[in-house]
């Protein structure tokens, strides 16, 4: 299934800059695909906010919480330019993960967390 097909099956909407898709610490687990536009991932560490990770057209975000079975979200996702976003409901992600080959799930869950290394927490 390609990105265009997903947009026909799952909720897709145009969003304005400043729209928050999810917040750091949130318990929701929906995933998002950026069809058009750009979303910034940021996170608060102490009193500072770390910024600068951008997700653009054709990329997916917000799935780590569900994929890695985390209790809460690691980042805040904010639309930074007018975007068309497809939302993949958390239950769909859980169902697809449950139906996946256990070896593939193991590989993905044990992939090095390069995001932490880029931000400087490693």
N, C-alpha and C positions, 0 to 999 in steps of 0.2 A: 504494500500500500504506500503510495507516495503522499507528499505533503498536501497536494491539491485534493486527493481523495479524503484525507483526514478532515479537511475543512468542510467537506460535504456531510460527514458523519457526526462530527463533534461541534459544540458551540463555537462559533467564530465571530468576532466583532472587531470593529475599528475602535481604537483607544487613543485618547489624547495624552500629550506629555503630562507627567505628574500622576498618572493613574498608577496605583500600587496594586500589583498582581498578588503579592503575598508579602508577609512581614517576618523578619527574623524572630524566631521564637514561636511562630504560629504552629498550630497542630494540624492544619489542613494539608492535604497531600496531592492536590491536583498538579498536573504537569501542563506545560504551555509550549506551543510551537510558534515562533515568530514567522509569520507569512511575509510581512513587509514591515520595515521599521527597525527600531532598536530599543532594547531594554538594558538598564544598568543593574548589576548586582552590587549591593553594598552590605556592609555589616558594621555594627557598633562593637567596639572593643574598648571597654572602659569608657572614657569620655570622648574618645576619637571615633570617627566614622571612616572606615576604609572604603574607598571607591575605585572605580577604574576597570572593572570587568564588564565588558559589554557583550550582549547576545544579539545577533543580527539575523536577518532573513535566512530562513532555512535551518536555523538552530533551535534546539530544545532547551528548556530550563524548568526548574522546579520539580524534577523527578527524583532527585537524590534523597529527599526525606522518605519517600515511599520505597525506592529501590534499596536503600541501605537500612530500612526499618528504624529510622531515627524517630525520637519522640517529638522533635520540633525542627523547624526550618533553621538553616544555618545563615541564610542571607535574606535581605529584602530585595524584591524585584520591582523596579519602577520603570515605567515607560518614559523614555527620554525624547522620542520623536514620534509623531503620529504613526501608529502601528496597526497592523491587522494581526490579531492573535487568535490562535485556536487553543481551546482549553480541553485537556484530556482528563476526565474525572478520575479521582483517586481510585475508586473501585475498579475501573477499567485497567488502570496500571497494576493494581494488586492481582487481578485475574490473569493478566498477561504474564506477570512475573511468576505466578504460581504454575502456569502452564509451560514455562520455559525449561530448557535443559538445565539440570542442576549444575553441570560443569560450567556452562556459560555464566550463570548467575554467580558462581564462585569466582570466576575470572573477573567479572565486572566489579564485584564487591571488594576484591582484593587488589584492584588496580591502584597504583600509587596516587595519592591525593596531591596532584600537582597544584591545585588551587591554593592549598595551604603553603606550599613552598613558594609560590609566586608572591603571596601576600606577606610572607615572612614569619609564619608561625611554626615552621618545621624545626 
